[in-house]
Amino acid sequence: MITALTRRFSRRFSRRALPQPNLTYFLWRFVANGMRTCRAVLTPASFADVPAIAQELARQGIVVGAGDAFLTEDGRGALREATSRILERGRSEEVEAVVTGAASVPERQKEFLVHLASYPDGMPADDPLLKVALDRKLLEIVSSYLGLWPCLHSVGAWLNYPTGAPAQISQLWHRDPEDLRLIKVFIYLADVDDRCGPFTYIPRTHPFGEEAVRAQKLEKKKRVPDDRMNRVFPPESWRVCTGPAGTMILADTLGYHRGGKPTAGRRILITFTYTSGTPMTDRPLHVSGRPAWISAAIQRQAVKPLLRKTRPPAARKKKKPKR
C-alpha cells in the first residue's frame, strides 16, 4: 500500500530534478524506503574514501575516474572477466554485420546501438557483470549518495557506432525516468575520444543541485537538442567524459545528459542502474538463482528485488479444492 502510494506521488516528478526536498521526497525516502534509509544511516562505510566520493556526487551530480577508485579487488577481477567476454562479443561477425549495415538492426533496438548482454531467461547468479554491479564499495558509494541502501535496477553492455542519421533518442539531452534520485554507472571498455560519442553531462542539474532550478526551463520536452540547450547551458559548462579503457562514470541521470553521437569511432561500455526500493519504472532484469558469493547485507538487499520468488511447479503445494 505504501509502495503504491509513493509511486503515485513520485510519478508526478518523473524526469524532473527536485530543486529541494519536498513531501513526496520525504515519503519516498523515510516511509516507503524507511528500512533502507535506516540501514544506510546506521551502517558505517567500510572504505575511507567513500564519503568524499559521495560528497562530490552530491555537489556535481557526477564523478569520473579509473575503475580502481570505485571497486574492490574482487570487483576489479570480475570486471576484467566481464570485459573479456563483452569485447569478444563485440568482435563477433553478427555484431559487425549490424554495424556495417550488412544485417538489419534487431527489432526494438536503437539504430545506432548493439546490445552485447541480454538475459531473456534471467541473469545467471555467477555472471561476472553481476559481481561488478554488486561490488561492495560501489554499492556503498551509491548508498552514501542516495541516503539509502540501493536496489540494482538494470545491467547492460552495448556498442555505439556512427550512422548517417541525425542525433536521436538518447543522443539528445534528457533526464532519466527510473526514480526520484538514482545513479547510473558507465564503464568504458575501450578508449573513448570526441569522435566516439562520449557521455556528456551538465553538472549540478541533478536533484538538489545548484542548477536544478535553472534547468527547469528545459523540462517541457523530454528530449532537448544542442541548440536549445545552448541557450540555458553553454557548451563550456558541459562535462564531456572522454577517457581511456577502464574509465568509470557515476552520475545521477536525473541531471541533464546525453550519450553522444559517434562520428568516426565506436563506444563500447558496461552500464548499471541503481534506484530505491520503490522505483517509478519496472525493473527490466531478474536474476536466476541466488548469488552464493555475496558476503555483505548491502549486497543481499541490492539484489533481493531481482530474485524470482516463484517456486518450480513441482515444489508448489496443490491447492485444496473448495467445499
C-alpha positions, -999 to +999 in steps of 0.1 A: +000+000+000+028+024+010+048+015-021+018+020-044+010+055-029+047+065-031+049+055-067+017+075-075+031+106-058+066+101-073+053+098-109+043+135-108+080+142-108+091+118-135+121+132-154+122+162-131+150+170-107+137+183-074+154+216-065+147+210-028+133+181-007+095+181-006+068+160+009+070+134-019+107+130-013+103+125+025+076+099+019+098+082-007+129+081+015+117+079+051+084+060+047+085+037+016+122+032+019+125+037+057+143+004+064+168+010+036+173+046+049+179+034+085+205+008+073+223+035+053+224+059+082+234+033+108+260+013+088+294+030+087+313+030+054+339+002+050+362+023+028+377+056+039+372+074+006+335+066+002+322+097+020+344+121-002+333+104-034+296+107-023+300+143-014+314+151-049+284+133-064+261+154-042+278+186-054+282+179-091+258+150-098+288+131-114+322+117-106+346+103-132+378+083-126+396+050-131+377+019-120+402+012-093+388+042-074+353+028-072+357-010-069+372-036-045+399-060-057+372-086-062+352-062-083+382-053-104+388-090-111+352-096-121+354-065-144+384-080-162+365-112-168+333-094-179+353-071-202+370-100-220+336-116-227+319-084-239+348-074-261+348-108-277+311-105-283+316-070-298+341-085-324+316-112-335+305-115-371+269-110-360+276-076-344+299-065-372+272-072-397+248-048-379+275-021-376+284-022-413+248-024-425+251-059-438+224-070-414+193-052-402+190-038-367+171-062-344+135-052-337+130-027-308+167-017-308+181+017-315+196+021-349+230+033-335+235+007-308+241-030-305+233-048-272+261-071-261+245-085-230+209-097-227+192-121-203+158-132-215+159-162-191+174-143-162+209-132-154+230-161-141+238-156-104+275-162-111+277-137-140+308-115-136+288-085-146+265-091-116+296-093-094+308-059-106+273-044-102+271-057-066+306-048-057+305-037-020+325-005-024+304+006-054+272-001-035+284+019-005+292+049-027+257+047-043+241+043-008+260+073+006+247+095-022+211+083-022+209+082+016+195+046+015+206+012+006+201+009-032+185-017-054+201-029-086+176-019-113+193-029-146+225-042-162+236-037-198+265-036-222+264-021-256+284-008-286+276+026-302+286+032-338+284+060-363+253+064-385+242+089-412+211+099-392+209+130-371+212+127-333+181+110-318+166+095-287+194+090-260+218+111-282+197+141-273+198+158-239+173+142-215+166+132-179+160+095-170+127+083-155+135+054-132+133+072-098+133+104-078+170+100-074+192+074-090+227+065-100+239+051-134+273+037-138+291+036-172+324+018-177+343+023-209+358-009-222+378+008-250+393+043-253+367+070-259+376+103-275+355+131-290+348+110-322+333+081-302+303+100-288+314+103-252+288+105-224+282+142-217+266+157-185+256+191-173+269+193-137+246+204-108+214+199-128+206+168-107+182+167-078+191+193-052+219+206-074+227+243-077+215+245-113+183+224-108+160+255-108+176+269-140+173+236-156+136+236-152+133+259-182+140+228-203+116+204-188+087+209-213+103+185-237+117+150-229+145+154-255+164+186-259+187+193-290+220+211-286+208+245-299+181+246-273+204+235-245+230+262-255+205+290-246+204+278-210+237+260-205+266+269-229+290+241-241+318+253-218+296+242-188+292+206-202+312+177-188+324+157-218+336+123-204+364+112-227+389+087-213+409+055-217+395+020-213+386+014-177+372+049-172+343+048-148+315+073-146+289+076-118+261+100-124+226+109-112+210+108-146+181+130-134+207+156-143+207+165-180+229+142-200+232+126-235+250+096-249+268+115-276+267+106-313+298+088-327+312+104-358+341+081-366+349+058-337+329+033-317+320+034-280+317+001-261+307+001-224+290-015-195+262+002-176+244-004-143+213+015-128+206+018-091+174+030-076+155+029-043+132+000-034+103+019-049+113+029-084+089+046-108+096+021-136+095-017-136+128-034-133+137-050-166+161-075-151+158-106-129+185-129-115+183-166-120+194-183-088+209-168-056+244-154-057+262-177-032+293-155-033+276-125-017+292-116+017+275-084+028+240-074+038+240-043+014+247-067-015+218-090-005+194-061-003+206-047-036+198-079-055+168-091-034+141-075-056+156-092-087+153-127-073+123-147-086+101-156-057+080-182-075+090-219-069+092-245-096+058-262-104+069-295-087+077-276-055+043-258-052+017-272-030-015-282-046-045-261-036-072-279-018-105-280-036-132-256-023-160-274-005 
